[in-house]
Structure formats: C-alpha cells, structure tokens
Amino acid sequence: MTQADECHHGTAVTYKKVLEYFKPKFTLGLTATPDRMDGESILEDFKNVAHKLDLKTAVEMGELVAVRCIRVKTNVDLSQVRINGIKYYSQDLESKLFVPERNKLIVDTYIKYVRNKKTVVFCASVKHAGEVAALFREQGVTSAAVSGTDKPSKRKNILERYENGDINVLCACDLLNECWDSPKTEVLFMARPTLSRTLYLQQLGRGMRKSLGKEYLMVFDFIDNAGLFNMPCSLHRVLNIKEYRPGDYVLASKKQYQIDRDLIARGEKPEVYLDFPIDVSDYELVDLFNWQDEVKDMVSQLEFVRMVSAQSETIDRYIREEKIKPDLEVPYGTGRSFKYFKEETVKEYAAQYGWDLITAANMKDKFLDMVRVMDMSFSYKPVLLKAMFDHIDEKGRVRVEDLVDYFIDFYEDRKRKGLVVEKRSSIYCKDSFTRKDVERNIFANPFKRFEDMRFMKRCRDIEYVELNKHIFKKLTQGEIEWIIKHCDKKLDEYYQKRTM
C-alpha cells in the first residue's frame, strides 16, 4: 500500500510522477483540503472517497477548537486589482497592499486586542511578511518572518523559538499553508487577500489544533475594499455566514453556541467580550456574493467552443458583434472579461446558428466527420493525425517528443527529395528551426483545431497529448486504418495543388 499525504497535489506533474513510480495494490490519499485551487478533481487519481470530515463536523465533535472572528476594515482599495480567474495579479496586489497605513493597522490591532498571544500573520508576499515583522519588533513585539527563501536551519530555528515562546508573532506568506501547525497558536491574522477558498481554509487550519487551555481560535479578517467580482475570501464568505457580530462564533459546537446566546439573553457578556474590547451590539450583514459560486453550473467561453461544432474564431466574432451574449461577465482588466454561459443558453445559440452539439455519445462520429472534411490551409492536420496514430499508446496518449520527431522527419524528408515542403511562410521552409519552434507550431495550428472540439488535449503531464477517451475507446482498427489512408489522400491533394 502507498500512503500519500497532502494528496490534493496528486494531479500535479511532479507529484503524479512519484505516484506512478510505485505499483501498489492500494493507494490511500490524505488531505484536509480536497478542493484544488485550479479546479482539477483528485478523484481521477484516487477514485473513491473512503472517509470525509468537514471543519464544521470536526469542531462539533470536539476534534478541532471552535473559531471566533473579528473583521477589521481597512481603507485599501482593491477594486482595480486584476484577476486571472483564481488569483490576483501579484504586481497589482503588491502595489495596493504595500502601504505603511495598512501594515500599521495590523500591528496596532495586535497590540490593542491580542498582545502576548501566540499569533500567525498571513501576509501577501515574502517582502510583505518581512516588513510587517520588522514593524512588530519596532513596537517591542517579539516577531519573525519565515519563508521558503530561508535556509532550512534558520527556518527550523524560528519555528522552534515560536513553539518555545521566544517569538510571539510569526509572519508568513505561503510557507505555513501546509504541513505545519502549532496547537499553541491562539490567533490568526488573515492579512493576505486571496480569491481561493482552498488557500484560505489551509491557512485557517494552521490554528485549529487543540491545546491545553485553548478554548477557541480567534481570527482577525482584514477586510479591504473590493469590487463585486474581485472580492477576497473572508471567514464569513467562505463559511457562507451572512450575519456578523464581532467576536461571535463562526464554528462551534451546539453547546458553545447556546452558552453565548444564554449569557447575552440574560444581559451578560460572554467571556470573549471581556478579553477583547469589542461592542456586543455591533452587527452587520456580509455580502456573500461570490462569482465563483455563480458560475459553478455555467460553462466558460472555452467550454462553449468545445460543446458545439463551431470554431473558436467564429464564437469570438459573434460575441464581439453581440450576436452571442454571455449570461455572466467577470471583468479582470481594462476592457477584458471572463464570459460564462448557462448550458441552456449554449443549446439555444447552437439551434439558432445551426451548430451541432458535441456529446460523449456522438463525439467519435463528429471526429470522423472532421477528418473526412479536413479543411486545410497548411498540410499540418493530416501530418498530426498520422503522427498520433503512429505513436499512440494503450491509453490513447502520444509523447510530445514523438510528435516533434515525426513532423521534423516528414518535412525534412520532402526537402531531401526535392519535393514541395510547404508555403514559404512555414517554419519548415526556413534554413533552420529548433525543436521548440516545431512544438510551438504543432500546438498553435493543427492541434488547436482538434482541442477546440475536445477531440484532443494536452495532458496535465505536458509531455503527452491525449486523444479523447470517448473517441479512442470506440475507434475500430478499420477506422484507424481509414484515417491514415484518408490523411495520405488529403496530403496528395494538397501538394498537387501546391505544384500546379
């Protein structure tokens, strides 16, 4: 048996290579955050969920400590910070966050509310962590920044000093998100804006371990001003809790919730309000709108293209001409946006413009139709198909290196024989070209057409190209032989026209 910790990384190329090296009868994956930031599913590798325990249940069972929250509003404006879907553009974010006033607010909040409590501050970058740690030290607070750029010996020494009580505040960026926690941590400062629930929950988990005398974890959410579509995660938004009162529980057992309610009903203050100078009557509603939730049941523009028998250029043009209107647009820069569509919208446009819908059931037939017609501006499509079926393995995959070799051999052979190679603009007509030039050419032209229709894809392990399983598993040997012969015929027709 193989046991893989932090197995949500299992779809990553490096992690996958390690897993594929071993040939166990059974692989057990362990993770506290099964949802990946890139949306990939780990179930492709780990098939079944043997056991699942969410944070809420773990807290109710007493396996993790309860969590309280205080939201600290800043005057930093993130509304113009661009996003790329799951992340902020780092340069945009740093330019907004690296302001002395925000850093001072972080330190002042610590001194006012939680001085001398073991605290981890999650910062926006390594540089940001260093600046905040230095500011803490200026105010007499024992603090250190820790990052992946530190030597292992230095990093180990800092973490040991934090555990031993010589350091009260740790300032970190990505380093402490995984594979580390300190049960002694009483407070988390969420001072790093993120769009990723997975990242936020990873950071939250660093402080939820139980420890003797630790009744709860206090989370301080630093709330920056943001637009509707680039609003960062906060504890209330991640847990979908609309009502906020400073210091209130956001995760707790039913008994803990009830004790607080009973005290407030009797006009008494829960102990937390004695420890933290906050007003029990403060109340606000949190805007829970999250565009990532809104688009969960929608398809992106890329997926739209892959669902219908139309080229990406056609759909791009129809959107520009407003013949196609998205159901939701998420702005991510000046004049640019991600476009999303309901599935019924895609079907309506397909019917309106006479496009066929591509499904698992008809995908092989649509692929064969495309091969049969094979519109050609260059000779690349039939060469790609011949290369694919010359090297395809039992999983329907072909190594990119083999594709590159095939393309080079095909065009160099024509050149040696004095035959027409290609149009003058083609890289294969140049005196010299690199393997990287050939790879770029393959993925820019012939491959993209097949990828747009979901017939092929480049694997997460980018060394391979894969034929869609709904095509590969259904193709007969006779159909593969026909494809190869048809490609030869199309090449003959193409070059006959080039020599006329």
Secondary structure, 3 states (H helix, E strand, C coil): CEEEECHHHHHCHHHHHHHHHCCCCCEEEECCCCCCCCCCCCHHHHCCCCCCCCHHHHHHCCCCCEEEEEEEEEEEECCCCCECCCCECHHHHHHHHCCHHHHHHHHHHHHHHCCCCCEEEECCCHHHHHHHHHHHHHCCCCEEEECCCCCHHHHHHHHHHHHHCCCCEEEECCHHHCCCCCCCCCEEEECCCCCCHHHHHHHHHCCCCCCCCCCEEEEEEEEEECCCCCCCCCHHHHCCCCEECCCCEEECCHHHHHHHHHHHHCCCCCCHHHHCCCCCCCCEECCCCCHHHHCCCEEEHHHHHHHECCCHHHHHHHHHCCCCCCCEEEEEECCEEEEEEEHHHHHHHHHHHCCCECCCCCHHHHHHHHHHHCCCCCCHHHHHHHHHHHHCCCCCEEEHHHHHHHHHHHHHHHHHCCCCCCCCCCHHHCCCCCHHHHHHHHHHCHHHHHHHCCCEEECCCCCEEEECHHHHCCCCHHHHHHHHHHHHHHHHHHHHHHHC
